[in-house]
Amino acid sequence: MKAIVATKYGPPAVLQLKEVEKPTPRDNEILIKIYATTVSSGDDRIRGYKVPFLYWLPFRIAMGFKGPRKKIQGAALAGEIEAVGKEVTLFEKGDQVFGSTGMGFGCYAEYTCVPIVDLPDVDLFYRKEGALAKKPANMTYEEAVTVPFGGFTALGFLRKGNIQNGQKVLIYGASGAVGTSAVQLAKYFGAVVTGVCSTTNLKLVKSLGADKVIDYTKEDFSKSGETYDIIFDAVGKSPFSGCLRSLKKKGVYLRAVHMDLLSIIRGLWTNLTSSKKIIAGVGSEKIEDLIFLKELVEAGKLKAVIDRRYPLEQIVEAHRYVEKGHKKGNVVITVEHNNRT
């Protein structure tokens, strides 16, 4: 089968298209014919080994010291089950599925095997397997594969912030994969949403339900005097001091990207000395959250936002595009099969 293989960390060019052996599922695994995967900002960081010094050791332990332990990367997929191990009862051959393989990776390929196990809710940084469910009936494979990355992260952080109906919520980086999901989910929970993005993305964020949009190239939201119950930074680029200043007395600052040492110290100090709270880190993956997101999709409350599509053979170009940091929503990789129906 065709697969994208990386034997070392580095620029997009380390990703190489190769012919590898098609996997065979074990008794507790399912074999999935992949029709779509994605290139996320997280994929870019893993491939390029772009982590703060503070996380060097845990990253190497989780990913591999000399090079990627998992040579075939990619954590999101949408496809069809081709074979089922004898111990698997949740799925059948022919089921259309979507979700994430977590730290199991393997999605940059025509096929992958995924173990079906009941895992505790642990931090994604150390998790080996993700979550899978049957694909939403009203989405194509390309649309469905956009749900896991942004949806898991946005939903997890908004819940950590204890989002409530009627609260004022600001989403910084509202046009990215996590941001577009966060805007829609915050509206679903009944919040009054302000989205912060660049000039070219104002219309997109507004179309997702944002009550107000701010162009960060023309206006600094933290200097307007407006305060919020929750500020959710989906891209790790918001001004730390400005965000604290813009929080209400018991407001919560959510940051979906690992912070540097200085920001961690400031966050801990804020949590100890103030009624305001700082919550940072990465998302977690739970099957119940994936089912919840699927139900929102089927109810028309959550839609896919796709910036560009690339075939698997052009994944290097896709990574180069994502590396620039200006994608709108998701970048989807399509996987063609000669016998696809």
Beta strands, then each sheet from edge to edge (+ up, - down):
strand 1: 2-5
strand 2: 16-19
strand 3: 29-39
strand 4: 76-84
strand 5: 96-100
strand 6: 111-115
strand 7: 131-134
strand 8: 168-172
strand 9: 192-197
strand 10: 212-215
strand 11: 228-233
strand 12: 247-255
strand 13: 277-280
strand 14: 306-311
strand 15: 330-334
sheet 1: 1+ 2-
sheet 2: 6+ 3- 4+ 5- 7+
sheet 3: 6+ 3- 15+ 14+
sheet 4: 10+ 9+ 8+ 11+ 12+ 13+
end
